Amino acid sequence: MVSVDIEYCAPCGLAGTAVTTRRVLVDRLRGYDEVDGVRVEPTHEMVFGVRVGGDRVWTVDPTDRVDPMEAVAAVRTWLRA
């Protein structure tokens, strides 16, 4: 079992984006039994990214548009490896 963690820049005002990304990940990863859960973790660093089992698998500049489907693709790729 692995956990999926969304790390986001709290001072950048990305809490809503992180929650949306979490919802998309939970919905799209429903069939992957090895996923233990999807957590949202605020940080003070300028980052928006996703970790699976501690490995950073996807990151985007927090000032750019965040596409949750890119995060889904990155997590699925990690799970298949």
Salt bridges, closest charged atoms under 4 A:
ASP5 OD1 - ARG39 NE 2.74
GLU7 OE1 - ARG51 NE 3.70
GLU7 OE1 - ARG56 NH2 2.52
ASP27 OD2 - ARG28 NE 3.77
ASP27 OD1 - ARG30 NH2 2.84
GLU41 OE2 - ARG39 NH2 3.35
